Amino acid sequence: MATTHTASLVLGSNAAELDAWDRYTVALSMLRAGQPWTFSVWHSETRRTTWRTIPERVRLFDRATLSIDGHPQLTGRIESLKRYARGGSDCGAVISGRDLAGAAMSWDADPTVNLKGVSLEEALNALFTPLSLTLRITSAAAAREVQGARRPGARGASTQRRRRPVDLAHPRPGEKVWSLATSIVRRAGFLMWVAPRVDGTVGVVVDAPDYNQQPLYELTRRLDERGVASGNILEGVEGLDVQDVPTDVTVYTGTVRGSAVSSRSRHIQQNAGLFDAAVTRGFVLDTLMPQPRHIRSDRARTLAAAQREAEQVIADGMQGFRSYTCSVQGHGQTVQGQQRLYAVNTIARVRDDLFLDAQGRPLDEEMLITEVTFDGSREKGTTTRLVLVPKNSIVVTPDE
């Protein structure tokens, strides 16, 4: 029996709740910012959402928090309002926008802001404040608790690295706020993604993928001896892609533009992951076609630093090498007697007998959830689309 979920959209300025929904879609990601959301409402004179509520309370630029089963999933900005009417009574509206990182992705950082020597949190607030966005840094564990997928004992980001002074003086004219903010965060060895907060401020997770968790969810599609499938996976897609994956990376240090490079000031790093059957599942040739990268480093001053930079380039390329995407019924699972909504940066045990490796073995491993898309429809019910990657495939290394 499918689980019934309750969804609501709460408008920020007046706390008005729109609950007579016809359909909603909300996308969450730890790798992509500015995720879209839509909330479709229908005409009702008996529930709190009425046709008159829209002109009275919905305003572009206003904040909106989309919650499922009382757990905030996404805080966004209303960027679009479309209303329709068929005949005299068939009316509705579609309210949509992006999460609060959307504005930071689209609009420019103030080039007069001084970032030199301030802490990571101070730098991020200095970048976001001109967009009227008050920032609050949170950990991945805290974000999971707000979204209703609590897991005790989860590892948080290093406080010491969060306090490390920023070595950037000013934004350049035309630089986007989110792009600059993520580059600062990555230098400290973190990823950054948005998370809802109950106080209305912009929550950003500044943390690393948590590979030390025990699996929270089970995603299965098993075949019996007759080939009949059972489990909770409705659809599944396994993807492998080497288009943007380097086979080797060479980083040169101590050179300026136009000058000759020296073999004494370079580090060559091979992509060992492409030779690991546990990573490739056997779908890569034993003899690789060369896909080299040659990089003149602006920051590395030693060969050790060049090695770290080369390793990060390889890690970034391998980040999208293999993924598994599936759709399941409902928005969560019962874990130890409690309902847990699906959340990013959590581990799931995946078993799909329809995807065999080169040795004939089914996909069966623990994987990290990087994207969650909740979709609810009064006509078709509730489903969730999950994107997962192998453990340890996302790596961010701090600069010296």
C-alpha positions in Angstrom: 0.0 0.0 0.0 1.4 3.4 -1.0 2.3 5.9 1.7 0.2 9.1 1.7 2.2 12.3 2.0 1.1 15.8 2.9 2.6 18.7 1.0 2.2 22.4 1.6 3.7 25.7 0.4 4.2 28.4 3.0 4.7 32.0 1.8 7.5 33.8 3.6 6.1 37.3 4.1 2.7 36.5 5.7 3.1 32.8 6.5 0.1 32.0 4.3 -0.2 28.2 3.6 -1.3 26.9 0.3 -2.4 23.3 0.8 -5.0 22.6 -1.9 -2.4 21.4 -4.3 -2.9 19.5 -7.5 0.7 18.7 -8.2 4.2 19.6 -6.8 7.7 18.9 -7.9 10.8 19.8 -5.7 14.4 18.9 -6.6 17.2 18.7 -4.1 20.8 18.3 -5.0 24.2 18.4 -3.2 26.0 18.9 -6.6 23.8 21.4 -8.4 22.4 24.7 -7.1 19.4 26.7 -8.2 17.2 23.6 -8.3 13.6 24.2 -9.7 10.4 23.7 -7.8 6.7 24.0 -8.8 3.5 24.0 -6.8 0.2 23.8 -8.7 -3.0 24.8 -6.8 -6.6 24.4 -7.7 -9.8 26.4 -7.1 -11.3 25.6 -3.7 -13.8 27.6 -1.7 -13.8 25.2 1.3 -10.1 24.8 2.0 -7.6 27.4 3.1 -6.4 27.8 -0.5 -9.0 29.7 -2.6 -8.9 31.4 -5.9 -8.9 34.7 -4.1 -5.8 33.7 -2.0 -3.5 34.0 -5.1 -3.9 37.8 -5.8 -4.1 38.5 -2.0 -0.9 36.8 -0.9 1.3 35.5 -3.7 4.1 38.0 -4.6 7.0 37.5 -7.0 10.4 37.8 -5.1 8.7 36.4 -1.9 10.2 33.4 -0.2 8.3 30.1 -0.1 9.0 27.0 1.8 7.8 23.7 0.4 7.3 21.1 3.2 6.4 17.4 3.0 4.8 15.7 6.0 5.7 18.8 8.0 9.4 18.7 7.2 10.8 21.7 5.2 12.5 20.4 2.0 13.3 23.5 0.1 13.2 27.3 0.7 13.0 29.2 -2.5 12.1 32.4 -4.2 8.8 32.8 -6.2 10.0 33.7 -9.7 7.0 32.8 -11.8 3.2 32.9 -11.4 0.8 31.5 -14.0 -3.0 31.4 -13.7 -5.5 29.6 -15.9 -9.2 29.4 -16.1 -11.4 27.2 -18.2 -15.0 28.2 -18.4 -16.4 29.8 -15.2 -15.1 27.6 -12.4 -12.2 25.4 -13.6 -9.4 27.6 -12.2 -5.9 27.1 -11.0 -2.4 28.5 -10.7 1.2 27.3 -11.0 3.7 29.0 -8.7 7.4 28.2 -9.4 10.9 29.3 -8.8 14.3 28.0 -7.7 15.9 27.3 -4.4 17.5 30.4 -2.8 20.8 29.7 -4.6 19.1 30.6 -7.8 19.5 34.3 -7.2 23.1 33.8 -6.3 23.7 31.9 -9.5 22.1 34.6 -11.7 23.4 37.8 -10.2 26.7 39.4 -9.7 28.9 39.8 -6.6 29.7 43.3 -5.4 33.3 44.0 -6.5 33.8 46.5 -3.7 33.4 43.8 -1.0 36.6 43.1 0.8 37.2 39.4 1.5 40.9 39.3 2.4 41.7 37.7 5.7 38.1 37.1 6.9 36.7 33.8 7.9 34.8 31.5 5.5 31.4 32.3 7.0 32.1 36.1 7.0 33.1 35.9 3.4 30.0 34.0 2.4 27.8 36.5 4.2 29.6 39.4 2.6 28.8 37.9 -0.8 25.2 37.0 -0.1 24.1 40.1 1.9 23.8 42.5 -1.1 21.2 40.1 -2.5 19.2 40.5 0.7 20.0 36.9 1.6 21.0 36.2 5.2 23.2 33.2 5.3 23.5 30.5 7.9 26.1 27.7 7.5 25.0 24.3 8.7 26.4 20.8 8.6 25.1 18.0 6.5 23.9 16.2 9.6 21.8 19.2 10.7 20.3 19.6 7.3 19.2 15.9 7.3 17.5 16.4 10.7 15.5 19.4 9.4 14.4 17.5 6.3 13.2 14.5 8.3 16.0 12.0 7.6 17.8 12.0 10.9 20.9 9.9 11.4 22.7 10.1 14.8 26.4 10.4 14.9 26.9 11.9 11.4 30.3 13.6 10.8 30.3 17.4 10.4 32.7 19.7 8.6 36.0 20.6 10.2 35.5 23.8 12.3 39.2 24.6 11.9 39.0 24.6 8.1 35.8 26.7 8.3 37.7 29.4 10.2 40.7 29.5 7.9 41.1 33.0 6.5 40.0 33.6 2.9 42.9 34.5 0.6 40.8 36.4 -2.0 40.8 40.2 -2.0 37.8 41.3 -4.1 35.3 39.8 -6.5 35.9 40.7 -10.1 33.1 42.7 -11.9 30.7 40.2 -13.5 31.5 37.3 -11.2 28.4 35.5 -10.0 27.9 35.2 -6.3 27.4 31.4 -6.2 30.3 30.6 -8.5 32.7 32.7 -6.4 31.3 31.3 -3.1 31.7 27.7 -4.2 35.3 28.3 -5.4 36.2 29.7 -1.9 34.5 26.7 -0.2 36.2 24.2 -2.4 39.6 25.7 -1.6 38.8 24.8 2.0 38.0 21.2 1.0 34.2 21.4 1.1 31.2 21.2 -1.1 28.3 23.7 -0.7 24.6 23.1 -1.3 21.4 24.7 0.0 19.3 23.4 2.7 16.0 24.6 4.3 15.9 26.4 7.6 12.9 26.9 9.7 13.9 30.5 10.6 13.6 31.7 6.9 17.3 32.4 6.4 19.3 30.8 3.7 20.8 27.6 4.9 23.9 26.4 3.1 25.6 23.1 3.9 29.4 23.5 3.9 30.6 20.0 4.4 32.1 16.9 2.7 30.3 13.8 1.6 29.7 11.5 4.5 30.8 8.0 3.5 31.0 6.7 7.1 27.3 6.4 7.5 25.5 3.1 7.7 23.0 2.6 4.9 19.7 4.3 5.7 17.6 3.0 2.8 17.2 -0.1 0.8 16.6 0.1 -3.0 16.0 -3.3 -4.5 14.8 -5.0 -7.7 15.4 -8.8 -7.4 14.6 -11.4 -10.0 13.5 -14.9 -9.0 14.2 -18.1 -10.9 11.4 -17.3 -13.3 12.7 -13.8 -14.1 9.9 -12.1 -12.1 11.0 -8.8 -10.5 10.2 -7.8 -6.9 11.3 -4.8 -4.8 10.6 -1.1 -4.5 12.4 0.1 -7.6 10.0 1.2 -10.3 12.5 2.2 -12.9 16.3 2.2 -13.0 19.1 3.6 -15.1 22.8 2.8 -14.8 25.0 5.3 -16.6 28.7 5.3 -17.4 30.4 8.1 -19.2 34.1 8.9 -20.0 33.6 11.9 -22.2 34.9 14.3 -19.5 37.2 11.9 -17.7 41.0 12.4 -18.1 43.2 9.3 -18.4 46.2 11.3 -17.0 46.8 14.8 -15.7 50.1 16.8 -15.9 50.4 19.9 -13.7 53.3 22.3 -14.3 54.5 24.6 -11.6 56.6 27.8 -11.6 55.8 28.7 -15.2 54.3 31.9 -16.6 52.2 32.2 -19.8 54.3 31.8 -22.9 57.4 30.4 -21.2 58.8 27.0 -21.8 57.8 24.3 -19.4 60.3 22.0 -17.7 60.1 18.4 -16.8 61.6 19.2 -13.4 58.5 21.3 -12.5 55.8 19.0 -13.5 53.8 16.2 -11.9 52.1 13.5 -13.9 49.1 11.7 -12.3 47.5 8.6 -13.8 43.8 8.0 -13.3 43.9 4.7 -11.4 40.1 4.5 -11.1 39.8 3.6 -14.8 41.8 0.4 -14.0 39.7 -0.6 -11.0 37.0 -3.1 -11.8 35.1 -2.2 -8.7 34.8 1.3 -10.1 34.3 0.5 -13.8 32.3 -2.7 -13.3 34.5 -4.1 -16.2 33.1 -1.7 -18.8 36.4 0.0 -19.7 39.0 -1.3 -22.1 42.2 -2.7 -20.6 44.2 -0.4 -23.0 42.8 3.2 -22.6 42.6 5.7 -25.4 44.6 8.7 -24.2 42.6 11.6 -22.8 45.3 13.9 -21.3 45.0 17.1 -19.4 48.0 19.6 -19.2 47.5 22.3 -16.7 49.7 25.3 -15.8 49.0 25.9 -12.1 48.5 29.4 -10.7 48.6 28.2 -7.1 50.9 25.2 -6.8 54.5 26.1 -5.9 55.7 22.6 -5.1 55.4 19.2 -6.7 53.4 18.0 -3.7 50.9 20.8 -4.3 50.9 19.9 -8.0 50.1 16.3 -7.2 47.1 17.4 -5.1 45.9 19.6 -7.9 46.2 16.8 -10.4 44.4 14.4 -8.0 41.5 16.9 -7.7 41.2 17.3 -11.5 40.9 13.5 -11.8 38.4 13.4 -8.9 36.3 16.1 -10.5 36.3 14.1 -13.8 35.4 10.8 -12.1 32.6 12.4 -10.2 30.2 11.9 -13.1 31.8 8.7 -14.4 29.2 6.3 -13.0 25.7 6.9 -11.5 22.5 5.0 -10.8 19.1 6.7 -11.1 15.9 5.1 -10.0 12.3 5.9 -9.3 10.4 4.6 -6.2 6.9 4.9 -4.9 6.4 7.4 -2.0 8.9 9.9 -0.5 10.7 7.8 2.1 11.0 4.5 3.9 10.3 3.2 7.4 13.6 2.9 9.3 13.7 1.4 12.8 10.0 2.1 13.1 10.1 5.7 11.9 9.3 7.2 8.5 12.4 8.9 7.0 12.1 11.0 3.9 14.8 10.6 1.3 17.6 13.1 1.6 20.8 13.9 -0.1 24.2 13.0 1.4 22.8 9.7 2.8 23.8 6.2 2.0 21.4 3.6 0.4 22.0 -0.1 -0.3 21.3 -0.7 -3.9 20.6 -4.2 -5.4 19.4 -4.3 -9.0 19.5 -7.7 -10.7 18.8 -6.3 -14.1 22.2 -4.5 -14.4 24.9 -7.1 -14.5 28.6 -6.2 -14.7 31.1 -7.6 -17.2 31.4 -10.7 -15.0 27.7 -11.3 -14.8 27.2 -10.0 -11.3 24.3 -7.8 -10.4 24.6 -4.2 -9.2 24.9 -4.6 -5.4 26.7 -1.9 -3.4 26.3 0.9 -1.0 25.9 4.2 -2.8 25.6 7.9 -1.9 22.4 9.8 -2.8 23.3 13.1 -4.5 19.9 14.2 -5.9 16.3 13.7 -4.7 13.3 14.8 -6.7 9.9 14.6 -5.0 6.9 14.5 -7.3 3.3 14.5 -6.1 0.1 14.3 -8.2 -3.5 13.9 -7.1 -4.0 11.8 -10.2 -0.8 9.6 -10.1 0.2 9.6 -6.4 3.7 10.3 -5.1 7.0 9.1 -6.4 10.6 10.0 -5.8 13.5 10.1 -8.3 16.9 9.4 -6.7 20.4 9.8 -8.3 23.2 7.9 -6.6 26.9 7.5 -7.1 29.5 5.0 -5.8 31.0 5.7 -2.4 34.2 7.8 -2.4 33.6 9.0 -6.0 33.2 12.6 -4.8 36.4 14.0 -3.3 37.3 17.6 -2.5 40.9 18.3 -1.4 41.7 21.5 0.5 44.5 23.8 -0.8 47.7 24.1 1.2 
